[in-house]
Amino acid sequence: MPSLPEMSAGPLLDPSVLATVLCSCGRGVRVFAGCRIVSPERISVGDFCQIDEDVRIFAGEGITLGRHVHLAFGCSISGGGFCDIGDFAGISGGVRIVTGADEIQGGLTNPTVPMEFRRVNRSQVVIGAHALIFTSAVVFPGVRIGEGAVVAAGSLVHRDLLPWSIYAGNPLVCIGRRDPEPILDAARRLVELESADQ
């Protein structure tokens, strides 16, 4: 049976090109064509990360991805601030990470207005290692998501989240805990294997 190109994953960007345009690029990085990356020179990508098609990244003040970070189809990082995503974190489809926004008092809003007439709050979002943010969640500026924390689909993250806790809803509430030991053990073993392969 012949292969149908439109029914398979798109092509990957050339790793040698990524190494020249990104601030830094680890080994085994997979970036699919069809994503959009603005200001790649402000983006550092760790080993074995994957950025899917239709991901939108606006680097702002800078973005750092740890190792084995996955940015799924249709998610975005925007807002002009800084974003740090730790090792083994997963950002699901349609997630919006917002690192800054116009202030609604004291100035005009939106990027069509010259900066001297605007008040913009550039902030940061820090997402800990092993955190999972599920489909269509929104993460607001200034938030720190603790190591191993989980955000349920469709949730609005407007405050810091504790490590290894599971959150859902709007308003966001803690609904459970994760056991970190098997996750951390698997991560240690994988990193050891990858180090031995170098």
C-alpha positions in Angstrom: 0.0 0.0 0.0 1.5 3.4 -0.9 2.4 5.8 1.8 0.2 9.0 2.2 2.5 11.9 3.1 -0.3 13.9 4.6 -1.1 11.1 7.0 2.3 10.9 8.5 4.4 13.1 10.7 6.1 16.0 9.0 9.8 16.2 8.3 12.3 17.1 11.0 14.4 20.2 10.9 18.1 19.6 10.2 20.0 19.2 13.5 23.0 21.0 12.0 20.8 24.1 11.3 19.3 24.0 14.8 22.8 24.0 16.2 23.7 27.2 14.4 20.4 29.1 15.1 19.6 28.2 18.7 21.6 29.6 21.6 22.4 25.9 22.4 21.1 22.6 21.2 21.7 19.3 22.8 22.1 15.9 21.2 19.1 13.9 19.8 16.9 17.0 19.6 13.9 16.6 17.3 12.1 19.7 16.0 9.4 19.1 13.4 9.0 21.4 10.4 5.8 23.5 10.8 6.6 24.8 14.2 7.3 28.5 14.5 10.2 29.8 16.6 10.8 33.5 16.9 14.2 34.7 18.2 15.8 31.2 18.2 19.1 32.7 19.4 17.5 33.2 22.8 16.4 29.5 23.2 18.5 26.7 24.8 17.3 23.2 24.1 18.6 20.2 26.2 19.3 16.7 25.0 16.5 14.6 23.5 13.9 17.3 23.5 11.0 17.2 21.0 9.1 20.1 19.6 6.1 19.1 17.5 4.5 20.6 14.5 2.3 23.7 15.1 4.1 24.7 18.3 4.6 28.5 18.6 7.5 29.8 20.6 8.2 33.5 21.0 11.5 33.6 22.9 11.0 37.0 24.6 13.7 37.4 27.2 14.7 33.7 26.8 13.6 30.1 27.0 15.5 27.1 28.4 14.3 23.6 27.9 16.0 20.8 30.0 16.6 17.3 28.7 13.7 15.1 27.4 11.2 18.0 27.3 8.2 17.5 25.0 6.3 20.5 23.6 3.2 18.9 21.9 1.2 19.9 18.9 -0.4 23.3 19.1 1.1 24.5 22.4 2.7 27.9 22.7 5.1 30.0 24.8 4.6 33.8 24.5 4.4 37.0 26.4 8.0 38.4 26.0 9.3 37.2 29.4 11.4 34.2 30.4 10.5 30.6 30.6 12.4 27.7 32.1 11.2 24.1 31.7 12.9 21.4 33.6 14.1 17.9 32.6 11.5 15.3 31.6 8.6 17.8 31.7 5.7 17.4 29.3 3.6 20.2 27.8 0.5 18.8 26.1 -1.3 20.0 23.0 -3.0 23.4 23.2 -1.3 24.5 26.4 -0.6 28.2 26.6 2.4 29.4 28.7 2.2 33.2 29.0 5.3 34.9 30.4 4.2 38.5 30.2 1.2 40.8 29.4 0.1 44.4 29.1 -1.0 46.0 32.3 -4.6 47.3 32.1 -3.9 50.5 34.1 -1.7 53.4 33.2 -1.1 52.9 29.5 -2.3 51.8 26.1 -2.3 48.1 25.3 -1.2 45.9 22.4 1.9 45.7 20.2 0.6 48.2 17.7 1.3 51.0 20.2 4.8 52.3 20.7 6.4 51.1 23.9 6.6 54.6 25.5 2.8 54.6 25.6 2.4 51.1 27.0 2.9 49.4 30.4 4.1 45.9 29.9 4.8 43.4 32.7 7.5 41.0 31.5 7.7 38.1 34.0 8.8 34.5 34.1 7.3 31.0 34.2 9.4 28.2 35.8 8.2 24.7 35.3 10.0 22.1 37.4 11.5 18.8 36.2 9.0 15.9 35.7 6.0 18.3 35.7 3.1 17.5 33.4 0.7 20.1 32.0 -2.2 18.6 30.2 -4.2 19.7 27.2 -5.4 23.3 26.9 -4.3 24.4 30.3 -3.2 28.0 30.6 -0.2 29.1 32.7 -0.1 32.8 33.6 3.0 35.0 34.1 5.0 34.8 37.3 4.0 31.2 38.1 6.4 28.5 39.5 5.2 24.9 38.9 7.0 22.6 41.3 9.0 19.5 40.4 6.7 16.6 39.4 3.5 18.7 39.7 0.6 17.8 37.4 -1.9 20.2 35.9 -5.2 18.7 34.6 -6.6 19.5 31.1 -8.3 22.9 30.8 -7.0 24.3 34.1 -5.9 27.9 34.7 -2.6 28.2 36.6 -2.6 31.6 38.3 -0.4 30.7 41.3 2.6 28.6 42.3 2.1 24.9 42.6 3.7 22.6 45.1 6.1 19.8 44.0 4.6 16.3 43.2 1.0 17.6 43.7 -1.9 17.2 41.2 -4.0 20.2 40.4 -7.2 20.7 38.4 -9.9 23.2 37.7 -10.8 26.9 37.7 -10.3 27.8 40.5 -7.3 25.6 40.7 -7.3 23.1 43.5 -5.0 20.3 44.7 -6.7 16.9 44.1 -3.9 14.5 44.9 -0.2 13.6 45.1 2.3 11.7 42.9 4.8 9.2 44.2 8.2 10.7 43.1 10.4 7.7 43.8 9.7 5.5 40.7 9.8 8.5 38.5 13.2 9.8 39.8 14.6 6.3 39.8 13.7 5.8 36.1 15.1 9.2 35.2 18.4 8.4 37.0 18.7 5.1 35.1 18.0 6.7 31.8 20.5 9.5 32.3 23.1 6.9 33.2 22.4 4.9 30.0 22.6 8.1 27.9 25.9 9.1 29.6 27.4 5.7 28.8 26.4 6.1 25.1 28.4 9.3 24.7 
